[in-house]
Amino acid sequence: MNKVIKLKKQSKTSDSDSIKQLNSKLNKLDKKIDNLYERLDGHINKIDKVYSRLEEHFSGIEKLLSFFKFRK
């Protein structure tokens, strides 16, 4: 009986240790995911800025083309 009790106690501690390890791994993964989302958000902001500049330049080119069409 003592052996069975000892095994149960060991399994409880090993279970709690494995749970702690899984929790720490989960926390590390959460931090990595948060970091990736922040980086992704930065890239999306850069793309938005480039897109808005392209729209501005395109509208300027359209104005120039329409100006030269009317001059002919």
mmCIF file as Biopython writes it, N, C-alpha, C and O atoms, coordinates in Angstrom:
data_model
#
loop_
_atom_site.group_PDB
_atom_site.id
_atom_site.type_symbol
_atom_site.label_atom_id
_atom_site.label_alt_id
_atom_site.label_comp_id
_atom_site.label_asym_id
_atom_site.label_entity_id
_atom_site.label_seq_id
_atom_site.pdbx_PDB_ins_code
_atom_site.Cartn_x
_atom_site.Cartn_y
_atom_site.Cartn_z
_atom_site.occupancy
_atom_site.B_iso_or_equiv
_atom_site.auth_seq_id
_atom_site.auth_asym_id
_atom_site.pdbx_PDB_model_num
ATOM 1   N N  . MET A ? 1  ? 0.811  -1.193 0.000   1.0 0.0 1  A 1 
ATOM 2   C CA . MET A ? 1  ? 0.000  0.000  0.000   1.0 0.0 1  A 1 
ATOM 3   C C  . MET A ? 1  ? 0.853  1.254  0.000   1.0 0.0 1  A 1 
ATOM 4   O O  . MET A ? 1  ? 0.523  2.238  -0.663  1.0 0.0 1  A 1 
ATOM 5   N N  . ASN A ? 2  ? 1.924  1.220  0.727   1.0 0.0 2  A 1 
ATOM 6   C CA . ASN A ? 2  ? 2.785  2.387  0.773   1.0 0.0 2  A 1 
ATOM 7   C C  . ASN A ? 2  ? 3.301  2.757  -0.610  1.0 0.0 2  A 1 
ATOM 8   O O  . ASN A ? 2  ? 3.404  3.935  -0.954  1.0 0.0 2  A 1 
ATOM 9   N N  . LYS A ? 3  ? 3.618  1.753  -1.384  1.0 0.0 3  A 1 
ATOM 10  C CA . LYS A ? 3  ? 4.119  2.022  -2.728  1.0 0.0 3  A 1 
ATOM 11  C C  . LYS A ? 3  ? 3.059  2.689  -3.585  1.0 0.0 3  A 1 
ATOM 12  O O  . LYS A ? 3  ? 3.355  3.606  -4.351  1.0 0.0 3  A 1 
ATOM 13  N N  . VAL A ? 4  ? 1.838  2.233  -3.457  1.0 0.0 4  A 1 
ATOM 14  C CA . VAL A ? 4  ? 0.755  2.822  -4.236  1.0 0.0 4  A 1 
ATOM 15  C C  . VAL A ? 4  ? 0.547  4.273  -3.832  1.0 0.0 4  A 1 
ATOM 16  O O  . VAL A ? 4  ? 0.372  5.139  -4.690  1.0 0.0 4  A 1 
ATOM 17  N N  . ILE A ? 5  ? 0.566  4.540  -2.552  1.0 0.0 5  A 1 
ATOM 18  C CA . ILE A ? 5  ? 0.391  5.905  -2.062  1.0 0.0 5  A 1 
ATOM 19  C C  . ILE A ? 5  ? 1.533  6.787  -2.545  1.0 0.0 5  A 1 
ATOM 20  O O  . ILE A ? 5  ? 1.313  7.922  -2.969  1.0 0.0 5  A 1 
ATOM 21  N N  . LYS A ? 6  ? 2.741  6.269  -2.481  1.0 0.0 6  A 1 
ATOM 22  C CA . LYS A ? 6  ? 3.886  7.055  -2.941  1.0 0.0 6  A 1 
ATOM 23  C C  . LYS A ? 6  ? 3.770  7.353  -4.431  1.0 0.0 6  A 1 
ATOM 24  O O  . LYS A ? 6  ? 4.083  8.459  -4.870  1.0 0.0 6  A 1 
ATOM 25  N N  . LEU A ? 7  ? 3.328  6.388  -5.195  1.0 0.0 7  A 1 
ATOM 26  C CA . LEU A ? 7  ? 3.169  6.611  -6.627  1.0 0.0 7  A 1 
ATOM 27  C C  . LEU A ? 7  ? 2.112  7.675  -6.891  1.0 0.0 7  A 1 
ATOM 28  O O  . LEU A ? 7  ? 2.275  8.523  -7.769  1.0 0.0 7  A 1 
ATOM 29  N N  . LYS A ? 8  ? 1.035  7.622  -6.129  1.0 0.0 8  A 1 
ATOM 30  C CA . LYS A ? 8  ? -0.004 8.629  -6.304  1.0 0.0 8  A 1 
ATOM 31  C C  . LYS A ? 8  ? 0.524  10.014 -5.954  1.0 0.0 8  A 1 
ATOM 32  O O  . LYS A ? 8  ? 0.247  10.982 -6.662  1.0 0.0 8  A 1 
ATOM 33  N N  . LYS A ? 9  ? 1.273  10.112 -4.877  1.0 0.0 9  A 1 
ATOM 34  C CA . LYS A ? 9  ? 1.834  11.407 -4.499  1.0 0.0 9  A 1 
ATOM 35  C C  . LYS A ? 9  ? 2.795  11.906 -5.562  1.0 0.0 9  A 1 
ATOM 36  O O  . LYS A ? 9  ? 2.796  13.090 -5.898  1.0 0.0 9  A 1 
ATOM 37  N N  . GLN A ? 10 ? 3.603  11.018 -6.085  1.0 0.0 10 A 1 
ATOM 38  C CA . GLN A ? 10 ? 4.543  11.415 -7.122  1.0 0.0 10 A 1 
ATOM 39  C C  . GLN A ? 10 ? 3.805  11.851 -8.375  1.0 0.0 10 A 1 
ATOM 40  O O  . GLN A ? 10 ? 4.210  12.809 -9.034  1.0 0.0 10 A 1 
ATOM 41  N N  . SER A ? 11 ? 2.742  11.166 -8.703  1.0 0.0 11 A 1 
ATOM 42  C CA . SER A ? 11 ? 2.004  11.536 -9.904  1.0 0.0 11 A 1 
ATOM 43  C C  . SER A ? 11 ? 1.336  12.897 -9.728  1.0 0.0 11 A 1 
ATOM 44  O O  . SER A ? 11 ? 1.240  13.671 -10.681 1.0 0.0 11 A 1 
ATOM 45  N N  . LYS A ? 12 ? 0.871  13.193 -8.500  1.0 0.0 12 A 1 
ATOM 46  C CA . LYS A ? 12 ? 0.263  14.506 -8.271  1.0 0.0 12 A 1 
ATOM 47  C C  . LYS A ? 12 ? 1.289  15.614 -8.438  1.0 0.0 12 A 1 
ATOM 48  O O  . LYS A ? 12 ? 1.012  16.640 -9.058  1.0 0.0 12 A 1 
ATOM 49  N N  . THR A ? 13 ? 2.466  15.404 -7.885  1.0 0.0 13 A 1 
ATOM 50  C CA . THR A ? 13 ? 3.489  16.443 -8.022  1.0 0.0 13 A 1 
ATOM 51  C C  . THR A ? 13 ? 3.967  16.541 -9.461  1.0 0.0 13 A 1 
ATOM 52  O O  . THR A ? 13 ? 4.223  17.635 -9.965  1.0 0.0 13 A 1 
ATOM 53  N N  . SER A ? 14 ? 4.086  15.401 -10.118 1.0 0.0 14 A 1 
ATOM 54  C CA . SER A ? 14 ? 4.519  15.458 -11.512 1.0 0.0 14 A 1 
ATOM 55  C C  . SER A ? 14 ? 3.435  16.090 -12.375 1.0 0.0 14 A 1 
ATOM 56  O O  . SER A ? 14 ? 3.741  16.792 -13.340 1.0 0.0 14 A 1 
ATOM 57  N N  . ASP A ? 15 ? 2.170  15.846 -12.036 1.0 0.0 15 A 1 
ATOM 58  C CA . ASP A ? 15 ? 1.080  16.491 -12.763 1.0 0.0 15 A 1 
ATOM 59  C C  . ASP A ? 15 ? 1.126  17.999 -12.576 1.0 0.0 15 A 1 
ATOM 60  O O  . ASP A ? 15 ? 0.974  18.756 -13.535 1.0 0.0 15 A 1 
ATOM 61  N N  . SER A ? 16 ? 1.335  18.429 -11.345 1.0 0.0 16 A 1 
ATOM 62  C CA . SER A ? 16 ? 1.381  19.873 -11.100 1.0 0.0 16 A 1 
ATOM 63  C C  . SER A ? 16 ? 2.602  20.490 -11.777 1.0 0.0 16 A 1 
ATOM 64  O O  . SER A ? 16 ? 2.539  21.612 -12.281 1.0 0.0 16 A 1 
ATOM 65  N N  . ASP A ? 17 ? 3.717  19.751 -11.786 1.0 0.0 17 A 1 
ATOM 66  C CA . ASP A ? 17 ? 4.908  20.249 -12.482 1.0 0.0 17 A 1 
ATOM 67  C C  . ASP A ? 17 ? 4.661  20.345 -13.979 1.0 0.0 17 A 1 
ATOM 68  O O  . ASP A ? 17 ? 5.051  21.320 -14.621 1.0 0.0 17 A 1 
ATOM 69  N N  . SER A ? 18 ? 4.012  19.330 -14.527 1.0 0.0 18 A 1 
ATOM 70  C CA . SER A ? 18 ? 3.742  19.370 -15.964 1.0 0.0 18 A 1 
ATOM 71  C C  . SER A ? 18 ? 2.749  20.482 -16.296 1.0 0.0 18 A 1 
ATOM 72  O O  . SER A ? 18 ? 2.852  21.115 -17.347 1.0 0.0 18 A 1 
ATOM 73  N N  . ILE A ? 19 ? 1.794  20.717 -15.409 1.0 0.0 19 A 1 
ATOM 74  C CA . ILE A ? 19 ? 0.843  21.810 -15.621 1.0 0.0 19 A 1 
ATOM 75  C C  . ILE A ? 19 ? 1.568  23.152 -15.572 1.0 0.0 19 A 1 
ATOM 76  O O  . ILE A ? 19 ? 1.290  24.042 -16.376 1.0 0.0 19 A 1 
ATOM 77  N N  . LYS A ? 20 ? 2.496  23.295 -14.630 1.0 0.0 20 A 1 
ATOM 78  C CA . LYS A ? 20 ? 3.274  24.534 -14.540 1.0 0.0 20 A 1 
ATOM 79  C C  . LYS A ? 20 ? 4.107  24.741 -15.794 1.0 0.0 20 A 1 
ATOM 80  O O  . LYS A ? 20 ? 4.209  25.857 -16.303 1.0 0.0 20 A 1 
ATOM 81  N N  . GLN A ? 21 ? 4.704  23.657 -16.292 1.0 0.0 21 A 1 
ATOM 82  C CA . GLN A ? 21 ? 5.503  23.761 -17.511 1.0 0.0 21 A 1 
ATOM 83  C C  . GLN A ? 21 ? 4.632  24.141 -18.698 1.0 0.0 21 A 1 
ATOM 84  O O  . GLN A ? 21 ? 5.020  24.973 -19.518 1.0 0.0 21 A 1 
ATOM 85  N N  . LEU A ? 22 ? 3.452  23.531 -18.790 1.0 0.0 22 A 1 
ATOM 86  C CA . LEU A ? 22 ? 2.544  23.865 -19.885 1.0 0.0 22 A 1 
ATOM 87  C C  . LEU A ? 22 ? 2.079  25.315 -19.788 1.0 0.0 22 A 1 
ATOM 88  O O  . LEU A ? 22 ? 1.972  26.007 -20.800 1.0 0.0 22 A 1 
ATOM 89  N N  . ASN A ? 23 ? 1.804  25.773 -18.564 1.0 0.0 23 A 1 
ATOM 90  C CA . ASN A ? 23 ? 1.396  27.167 -18.382 1.0 0.0 23 A 1 
ATOM 91  C C  . ASN A ? 23 ? 2.505  28.127 -18.778 1.0 0.0 23 A 1 
ATOM 92  O O  . ASN A ? 23 ? 2.243  29.158 -19.399 1.0 0.0 23 A 1 
ATOM 93  N N  . SER A ? 24 ? 3.734  27.799 -18.427 1.0 0.0 24 A 1 
ATOM 94  C CA . SER A ? 24 ? 4.841  28.682 -18.794 1.0 0.0 24 A 1 
ATOM 95  C C  . SER A ? 24 ? 5.042  28.684 -20.306 1.0 0.0 24 A 1 
ATOM 96  O O  . SER A ? 24 ? 5.326  29.729 -20.891 1.0 0.0 24 A 1 
ATOM 97  N N  . LYS A ? 25 ? 4.897  27.526 -20.941 1.0 0.0 25 A 1 
ATOM 98  C CA . LYS A ? 25 ? 4.998  27.472 -22.401 1.0 0.0 25 A 1 
ATOM 99  C C  . LYS A ? 25 ? 3.877  28.277 -23.044 1.0 0.0 25 A 1 
ATOM 100 O O  . LYS A ? 25 ? 4.090  28.986 -24.028 1.0 0.0 25 A 1 
ATOM 101 N N  . LEU A ? 26 ? 2.687  28.158 -22.480 1.0 0.0 26 A 1 
ATOM 102 C CA . LEU A ? 26 ? 1.544  28.904 -23.002 1.0 0.0 26 A 1 
ATOM 103 C C  . LEU A ? 26 ? 1.765  30.406 -22.866 1.0 0.0 26 A 1 
ATOM 104 O O  . LEU A ? 26 ? 1.447  31.162 -23.784 1.0 0.0 26 A 1 
ATOM 105 N N  . ASN A ? 27 ? 2.301  30.840 -21.742 1.0 0.0 27 A 1 
ATOM 106 C CA . ASN A ? 27 ? 2.590  32.260 -21.541 1.0 0.0 27 A 1 
ATOM 107 C C  . ASN A ? 27 ? 3.628  32.754 -22.531 1.0 0.0 27 A 1 
ATOM 108 O O  . ASN A ? 27 ? 3.504  33.855 -23.067 1.0 0.0 27 A 1 
ATOM 109 N N  . LYS A ? 28 ? 4.663  31.939 -22.781 1.0 0.0 28 A 1 
ATOM 110 C CA . LYS A ? 28 ? 5.679  32.322 -23.761 1.0 0.0 28 A 1 
ATOM 111 C C  . LYS A ? 28 ? 5.073  32.445 -25.149 1.0 0.0 28 A 1 
ATOM 112 O O  . LYS A ? 28 ? 5.388  33.373 -25.893 1.0 0.0 28 A 1 
ATOM 113 N N  . LEU A ? 29 ? 4.199  31.499 -25.496 1.0 0.0 29 A 1 
ATOM 114 C CA . LEU A ? 29 ? 3.555  31.561 -26.808 1.0 0.0 29 A 1 
ATOM 115 C C  . LEU A ? 29 ? 2.634  32.769 -26.918 1.0 0.0 29 A 1 
ATOM 116 O O  . LEU A ? 29 ? 2.556  33.397 -27.974 1.0 0.0 29 A 1 
ATOM 117 N N  . ASP A ? 30 ? 1.937  33.097 -25.834 1.0 0.0 30 A 1 
ATOM 118 C CA . ASP A ? 30 ? 1.088  34.289 -25.833 1.0 0.0 30 A 1 
ATOM 119 C C  . ASP A ? 30 ? 1.909  35.547 -26.087 1.0 0.0 30 A 1 
ATOM 120 O O  . ASP A ? 30 ? 1.495  36.419 -26.850 1.0 0.0 30 A 1 
ATOM 121 N N  . LYS A ? 31 ? 3.069  35.640 -25.448 1.0 0.0 31 A 1 
ATOM 122 C CA . LYS A ? 31 ? 3.937  36.801 -25.653 1.0 0.0 31 A 1 
ATOM 123 C C  . LYS A ? 31 ? 4.425  36.867 -27.093 1.0 0.0 31 A 1 
ATOM 124 O O  . LYS A ? 31 ? 4.479  37.945 -27.685 1.0 0.0 31 A 1 
ATOM 125 N N  . LYS A ? 32 ? 4.782  35.710 -27.658 1.0 0.0 32 A 1 
ATOM 126 C CA . LYS A ? 32 ? 5.238  35.685 -29.047 1.0 0.0 32 A 1 
ATOM 127 C C  . LYS A ? 32 ? 4.127  36.108 -29.995 1.0 0.0 32 A 1 
ATOM 128 O O  . LYS A ? 32 ? 4.363  36.853 -30.946 1.0 0.0 32 A 1 
ATOM 129 N N  . ILE A ? 33 ? 2.918  35.630 -29.734 1.0 0.0 33 A 1 
ATOM 130 C CA . ILE A ? 33 ? 1.780  35.994 -30.580 1.0 0.0 33 A 1 
ATOM 131 C C  . ILE A ? 33 ? 1.503  37.483 -30.479 1.0 0.0 33 A 1 
ATOM 132 O O  . ILE A ? 33 ? 1.254  38.136 -31.493 1.0 0.0 33 A 1 
ATOM 133 N N  . ASP A ? 34 ? 1.542  38.031 -29.270 1.0 0.0 34 A 1 
ATOM 134 C CA . ASP A ? 34 ? 1.336  39.470 -29.094 1.0 0.0 34 A 1 
ATOM 135 C C  . ASP A ? 34 ? 2.385  40.266 -29.857 1.0 0.0 34 A 1 
ATOM 136 O O  . ASP A ? 34 ? 2.065  41.266 -30.501 1.0 0.0 34 A 1 
ATOM 137 N N  . ASN A ? 35 ? 3.635  39.825 -29.786 1.0 0.0 35 A 1 
ATOM 138 C CA . ASN A ? 35 ? 4.713  40.503 -30.498 1.0 0.0 35 A 1 
ATOM 139 C C  . ASN A ? 35 ? 4.477  40.447 -32.006 1.0 0.0 35 A 1 
ATOM 140 O O  . ASN A ? 35 ? 4.681  41.438 -32.707 1.0 0.0 35 A 1 
ATOM 141 N N  . LEU A ? 36 ? 4.049  39.292 -32.502 1.0 0.0 36 A 1 
ATOM 142 C CA . LEU A ? 36 ? 3.789  39.156 -33.935 1.0 0.0 36 A 1 
ATOM 143 C C  . LEU A ? 36 ? 2.631  40.045 -34.374 1.0 0.0 36 A 1 
ATOM 144 O O  . LEU A ? 36 ? 2.685  40.641 -35.450 1.0 0.0 36 A 1 
ATOM 145 N N  . TYR A ? 37 ? 1.584  40.139 -33.554 1.0 0.0 37 A 1 
ATOM 146 C CA . TYR A ? 37 ? 0.464  41.018 -33.889 1.0 0.0 37 A 1 
ATOM 147 C C  . TYR A ? 37 ? 0.900  42.482 -33.919 1.0 0.0 37 A 1 
ATOM 148 O O  . TYR A ? 37 ? 0.456  43.242 -34.781 1.0 0.0 37 A 1 
ATOM 149 N N  . GLU A ? 38 ? 1.754  42.879 -32.999 1.0 0.0 38 A 1 
ATOM 150 C CA . GLU A ? 38 ? 2.252  44.255 -33.001 1.0 0.0 38 A 1 
ATOM 151 C C  . GLU A ? 38 ? 3.064  44.530 -34.257 1.0 0.0 38 A 1 
ATOM 152 O O  . GLU A ? 38 ? 2.917  45.585 -34.876 1.0 0.0 38 A 1 
ATOM 153 N N  . ARG A ? 39 ? 3.919  43.591 -34.637 1.0 0.0 39 A 1 
ATOM 154 C CA . ARG A ? 39 ? 4.715  43.760 -35.853 1.0 0.0 39 A 1 
ATOM 155 C C  . ARG A ? 39 ? 3.817  43.807 -37.084 1.0 0.0 39 A 1 
ATOM 156 O O  . ARG A ? 39 ? 4.032  44.618 -37.985 1.0 0.0 39 A 1 
ATOM 157 N N  . LEU A ? 40 ? 2.809  42.932 -37.120 1.0 0.0 40 A 1 
ATOM 158 C CA . LEU A ? 40 ? 1.872  42.911 -38.235 1.0 0.0 40 A 1 
ATOM 159 C C  . LEU A ? 40 ? 1.125  44.230 -38.334 1.0 0.0 40 A 1 
ATOM 160 O O  . LEU A ? 40 ? 0.927  44.755 -39.429 1.0 0.0 40 A 1 
ATOM 161 N N  . ASP A ? 41 ? 0.714  44.763 -37.199 1.0 0.0 41 A 1 
ATOM 162 C CA . ASP A ? 41 ? 0.015  46.045 -37.181 1.0 0.0 41 A 1 
ATOM 163 C C  . ASP A ? 41 ? 0.908  47.153 -37.727 1.0 0.0 41 A 1 
ATOM 164 O O  . ASP A ? 41 ? 0.436  48.026 -38.455 1.0 0.0 41 A 1 
ATOM 165 N N  . GLY A ? 42 ? 2.190  47.125 -37.385 1.0 0.0 42 A 1 
ATOM 166 C CA . GLY A ? 42 ? 3.129  48.107 -37.916 1.0 0.0 42 A 1 
ATOM 167 C C  . GLY A ? 42 ? 3.260  47.998 -39.421 1.0 0.0 42 A 1 
ATOM 168 O O  . GLY A ? 42 ? 3.308  49.015 -40.114 1.0 0.0 42 A 1 
ATOM 169 N N  . HIS A ? 43 ? 3.319  46.783 -39.935 1.0 0.0 43 A 1 
ATOM 170 C CA . HIS A ? 43 ? 3.423  46.592 -41.382 1.0 0.0 43 A 1 
ATOM 171 C C  . HIS A ? 43 ? 2.151  47.048 -42.093 1.0 0.0 43 A 1 
ATOM 172 O O  . HIS A ? 43 ? 2.213  47.635 -43.174 1.0 0.0 43 A 1 
ATOM 173 N N  . ILE A ? 44 ? 1.011  46.777 -41.487 1.0 0.0 44 A 1 
ATOM 174 C CA . ILE A ? 44 ? -0.256 47.215 -42.084 1.0 0.0 44 A 1 
ATOM 175 C C  . ILE A ? 44 ? -0.310 48.734 -42.136 1.0 0.0 44 A 1 
ATOM 176 O O  . ILE A ? 44 ? -0.774 49.300 -43.125 1.0 0.0 44 A 1 
ATOM 177 N N  . ASN A ? 45 ? 0.159  49.403 -41.086 1.0 0.0 45 A 1 
ATOM 178 C CA . ASN A ? 45 ? 0.185  50.864 -41.082 1.0 0.0 45 A 1 
ATOM 179 C C  . ASN A ? 45 ? 1.091  51.394 -42.183 1.0 0.0 45 A 1 
ATOM 180 O O  . ASN A ? 45 ? 0.748  52.372 -42.847 1.0 0.0 45 A 1 
ATOM 181 N N  . LYS A ? 46 ? 2.251  50.759 -42.387 1.0 0.0 46 A 1 
ATOM 182 C CA . LYS A ? 46 ? 3.151  51.183 -43.461 1.0 0.0 46 A 1 
ATOM 183 C C  . LYS A ? 46 ? 2.490  51.015 -44.820 1.0 0.0 46 A 1 
ATOM 184 O O  . LYS A ? 46 ? 2.599  51.888 -45.681 1.0 0.0 46 A 1 
ATOM 185 N N  . ILE A ? 47 ? 1.806  49.895 -45.013 1.0 0.0 47 A 1 
ATOM 186 C CA . ILE A ? 47 ? 1.122  49.652 -46.287 1.0 0.0 47 A 1 
ATOM 187 C C  . ILE A ? 47 ? 0.034  50.689 -46.507 1.0 0.0 47 A 1 
ATOM 188 O O  . ILE A ? 47 ? -0.134 51.178 -47.623 1.0 0.0 47 A 1 
ATOM 189 N N  . ASP A ? 48 ? -0.708 51.031 -45.463 1.0 0.0 48 A 1 
ATOM 190 C CA . ASP A ? 48 ? -1.750 52.053 -45.580 1.0 0.0 48 A 1 
ATOM 191 C C  . ASP A ? 48 ? -1.163 53.395 -45.987 1.0 0.0 48 A 1 
ATOM 192 O O  . ASP A ? 48 ? -1.742 54.101 -46.813 1.0 0.0 48 A 1 
ATOM 193 N N  . LYS A ? 49 ? -0.018 53.752 -45.415 1.0 0.0 49 A 1 
ATOM 194 C CA . LYS A ? 49 ? 0.623  55.022 -45.768 1.0 0.0 49 A 1 
ATOM 195 C C  . LYS A ? 49 ? 1.063  55.025 -47.224 1.0 0.0 49 A 1 
ATOM 196 O O  . LYS A ? 49 ? 0.864  56.012 -47.932 1.0 0.0 49 A 1 
ATOM 197 N N  . VAL A ? 50 ? 1.656  53.931 -47.672 1.0 0.0 50 A 1 
ATOM 198 C CA . VAL A ? 50 ? 2.094  53.847 -49.068 1.0 0.0 50 A 1 
ATOM 199 C C  . VAL A ? 50 ? 0.892  53.908 -50.001 1.0 0.0 50 A 1 
ATOM 200 O O  . VAL A ? 50 ? 0.937  54.582 -51.030 1.0 0.0 50 A 1 
ATOM 201 N N  . TYR A ? 51 ? -0.173 53.215 -49.650 1.0 0.0 51 A 1 
ATOM 202 C CA . TYR A ? 51 ? -1.378 53.217 -50.472 1.0 0.0 51 A 1 
ATOM 203 C C  . TYR A ? 51 ? -1.974 54.616 -50.569 1.0 0.0 51 A 1 
ATOM 204 O O  . TYR A ? 51 ? -2.401 55.031 -51.646 1.0 0.0 51 A 1 
ATOM 205 N N  . SER A ? 52 ? -2.007 55.340 -49.471 1.0 0.0 52 A 1 
ATOM 206 C CA . SER A ? 52 ? -2.567 56.694 -49.507 1.0 0.0 52 A 1 
ATOM 207 C C  . SER A ? 52 ? -1.696 57.614 -50.355 1.0 0.0 52 A 1 
ATOM 208 O O  . SER A ? 52 ? -2.215 58.472 -51.069 1.0 0.0 52 A 1 
ATOM 209 N N  . ARG A ? 53 ? -0.365 57.442 -50.282 1.0 0.0 53 A 1 
ATOM 210 C CA . ARG A ? 53 ? 0.519  58.249 -51.133 1.0 0.0 53 A 1 
ATOM 211 C C  . ARG A ? 53 ? 0.310  57.913 -52.603 1.0 0.0 53 A 1 
ATOM 212 O O  . ARG A ? 53 ? 0.307  58.804 -53.452 1.0 0.0 53 A 1 
ATOM 213 N N  . LEU A ? 54 ? 0.136  56.642 -52.903 1.0 0.0 54 A 1 
ATOM 214 C CA . LEU A ? 54 ? -0.113 56.250 -54.289 1.0 0.0 54 A 1 
ATOM 215 C C  . LEU A ? 54 ? -1.418 56.852 -54.798 1.0 0.0 54 A 1 
ATOM 216 O O  . LEU A ? 54 ? -1.490 57.313 -55.937 1.0 0.0 54 A 1 
ATOM 217 N N  . GLU A ? 55 ? -2.442 56.849 -53.961 1.0 0.0 55 A 1 
ATOM 218 C CA . GLU A ? 55 ? -3.710 57.463 -54.355 1.0 0.0 55 A 1 
ATOM 219 C C  . GLU A ? 55 ? -3.535 58.949 -54.636 1.0 0.0 55 A 1 
ATOM 220 O O  . GLU A ? 55 ? -4.091 59.467 -55.604 1.0 0.0 55 A 1 
ATOM 221 N N  . GLU A ? 56 ? -2.768 59.639 -53.798 1.0 0.0 56 A 1 
ATOM 222 C CA . GLU A ? 56 ? -2.531 61.067 -54.013 1.0 0.0 56 A 1 
ATOM 223 C C  . GLU A ? 56 ? -1.812 61.304 -55.333 1.0 0.0 56 A 1 
ATOM 224 O O  . GLU A ? 56 ? -2.193 62.184 -56.105 1.0 0.0 56 A 1 
ATOM 225 N N  . HIS A ? 57 ? -0.765 60.510 -55.593 1.0 0.0 57 A 1 
ATOM 226 C CA . HIS A ? 57 ? -0.018 60.682 -56.835 1.0 0.0 57 A 1 
ATOM 227 C C  . HIS A ? 57 ? -0.875 60.336 -58.046 1.0 0.0 57 A 1 
ATOM 228 O O  . HIS A ? 57 ? -0.794 61.002 -59.078 1.0 0.0 57 A 1 
ATOM 229 N N  . PHE A ? 58 ? -1.687 59.309 -57.922 1.0 0.0 58 A 1 
ATOM 230 C CA . PHE A ? 58 ? -2.533 58.918 -59.037 1.0 0.0 58 A 1 
ATOM 231 C C  . PHE A ? 58 ? -3.555 60.003 -59.341 1.0 0.0 58 A 1 
ATOM 232 O O  . PHE A ? 58 ? -3.816 60.296 -60.508 1.0 0.0 58 A 1 
ATOM 233 N N  . SER A ? 59 ? -4.131 60.599 -58.317 1.0 0.0 59 A 1 
ATOM 234 C CA . SER A ? 59 ? -5.105 61.668 -58.559 1.0 0.0 59 A 1 
ATOM 235 C C  . SER A ? 59 ? -4.403 62.875 -59.175 1.0 0.0 59 A 1 
ATOM 236 O O  . SER A ? 59 ? -4.986 63.572 -60.007 1.0 0.0 59 A 1 
ATOM 237 N N  . GLY A ? 60 ? -3.160 63.128 -58.776 1.0 0.0 60 A 1 
ATOM 238 C CA . GLY A ? 60 ? -2.403 64.220 -59.394 1.0 0.0 60 A 1 
ATOM 239 C C  . GLY A ? 60 ? -2.127 63.944 -60.857 1.0 0.0 60 A 1 
ATOM 240 O O  . GLY A ? 60 ? -2.217 64.851 -61.684 1.0 0.0 60 A 1 
ATOM 241 N N  . ILE A ? 61 ? -1.794 62.714 -61.190 1.0 0.0 61 A 1 
ATOM 242 C CA . ILE A ? 61 ? -1.551 62.348 -62.591 1.0 0.0 61 A 1 
ATOM 243 C C  . ILE A ? 61 ? -2.839 62.463 -63.386 1.0 0.0 61 A 1 
ATOM 244 O O  . ILE A ? 61 ? -2.818 62.931 -64.524 1.0 0.0 61 A 1 
ATOM 245 N N  . GLU A ? 62 ? -3.956 62.047 -62.813 1.0 0.0 62 A 1 
ATOM 246 C CA . GLU A ? 62 ? -5.245 62.180 -63.502 1.0 0.0 62 A 1 
ATOM 247 C C  . GLU A ? 62 ? -5.552 63.643 -63.793 1.0 0.0 62 A 1 
ATOM 248 O O  . GLU A ? 62 ? -6.032 63.969 -64.878 1.0 0.0 62 A 1 
ATOM 249 N N  . LYS A ? 63 ? -5.283 64.521 -62.845 1.0 0.0 63 A 1 
ATOM 250 C CA . LYS A ? 63 ? -5.530 65.948 -63.059 1.0 0.0 63 A 1 
ATOM 251 C C  . LYS A ? 63 ? -4.660 66.479 -64.190 1.0 0.0 63 A 1 
ATOM 252 O O  . LYS A ? 63 ? -5.133 67.239 -65.035 1.0 0.0 63 A 1 
ATOM 253 N N  . LEU A ? 64 ? -3.384 66.080 -64.209 1.0 0.0 64 A 1 
ATOM 254 C CA . LEU A ? 64 ? -2.499 66.520 -65.286 1.0 0.0 64 A 1 
ATOM 255 C C  . LEU A ? 64 ? -2.981 66.013 -66.635 1.0 0.0 64 A 1 
ATOM 256 O O  . LEU A ? 64 ? -2.999 66.769 -67.607 1.0 0.0 64 A 1 
ATOM 257 N N  . LEU A ? 65 ? -3.366 64.761 -66.709 1.0 0.0 65 A 1 
ATOM 258 C CA . LEU A ? 65 ? -3.835 64.204 -67.976 1.0 0.0 65 A 1 
ATOM 259 C C  . LEU A ? 65 ? -5.101 64.904 -68.444 1.0 0.0 65 A 1 
ATOM 260 O O  . LEU A ? 65 ? -5.235 65.221 -69.626 1.0 0.0 65 A 1 
ATOM 261 N N  . SER A ? 66 ? -6.024 65.147 -67.534 1.0 0.0 66 A 1 
ATOM 262 C CA . SER A ? 66 ? -7.259 65.829 -67.932 1.0 0.0 66 A 1 
ATOM 263 C C  . SER A ? 66 ? -6.946 67.259 -68.358 1.0 0.0 66 A 1 
ATOM 264 O O  . SER A ? 66 ? -7.602 67.782 -69.258 1.0 0.0 66 A 1 
ATOM 265 N N  . PHE A ? 67 ? -5.969 67.898 -67.740 1.0 0.0 67 A 1 
ATOM 266 C CA . PHE A ? 67 ? -5.581 69.252 -68.130 1.0 0.0 67 A 1 
ATOM 267 C C  . PHE A ? 67 ? -5.040 69.255 -69.558 1.0 0.0 67 A 1 
ATOM 268 O O  . PHE A ? 67 ? -5.398 70.123 -70.354 1.0 0.0 67 A 1 
ATOM 269 N N  . PHE A ? 68 ? -4.182 68.295 -69.885 1.0 0.0 68 A 1 
ATOM 270 C CA . PHE A ? 68 ? -3.618 68.254 -71.232 1.0 0.0 68 A 1 
ATOM 271 C C  . PHE A ? 68 ? -4.645 67.827 -72.265 1.0 0.0 68 A 1 
ATOM 272 O O  . PHE A ? 68 ? -4.541 68.232 -73.423 1.0 0.0 68 A 1 
ATOM 273 N N  . LYS A ? 69 ? -5.620 67.035 -71.897 1.0 0.0 69 A 1 
ATOM 274 C CA . LYS A ? 69 ? -6.680 66.654 -72.837 1.0 0.0 69 A 1 
ATOM 275 C C  . LYS A ? 69 ? -7.506 67.878 -73.209 1.0 0.0 69 A 1 
ATOM 276 O O  . LYS A ? 69 ? -7.873 68.047 -74.372 1.0 0.0 69 A 1 
ATOM 277 N N  . PHE A ? 70 ? -7.799 68.725 -72.243 1.0 0.0 70 A 1 
ATOM 278 C CA . PHE A ? 70 ? -8.606 69.909 -72.515 1.0 0.0 70 A 1 
ATOM 279 C C  . PHE A ? 70 ? -7.818 70.962 -73.275 1.0 0.0 70 A 1 
ATOM 280 O O  . PHE A ? 70 ? -8.419 71.793 -73.957 1.0 0.0 70 A 1 
ATOM 281 N N  . ARG A ? 71 ? -6.511 70.957 -73.183 1.0 0.0 71 A 1 
ATOM 282 C CA . ARG A ? 71 ? -5.697 71.952 -73.876 1.0 0.0 71 A 1 
ATOM 283 C C  . ARG A ? 71 ? -5.626 71.671 -75.357 1.0 0.0 71 A 1 
ATOM 284 O O  . ARG A ? 71 ? -5.448 72.600 -76.144 1.0 0.0 71 A 1 
ATOM 285 N N  . LYS A ? 72 ? -5.760 70.429 -75.765 1.0 0.0 72 A 1 
ATOM 286 C CA . LYS A ? 72 ? -5.672 70.091 -77.187 1.0 0.0 72 A 1 
ATOM 287 C C  . LYS A ? 72 ? -6.847 70.629 -77.862 1.0 0.0 72 A 1 
ATOM 288 O O  . LYS A ? 72 ? -6.991 70.466 -79.074 1.0 0.0 72 A 1 
#
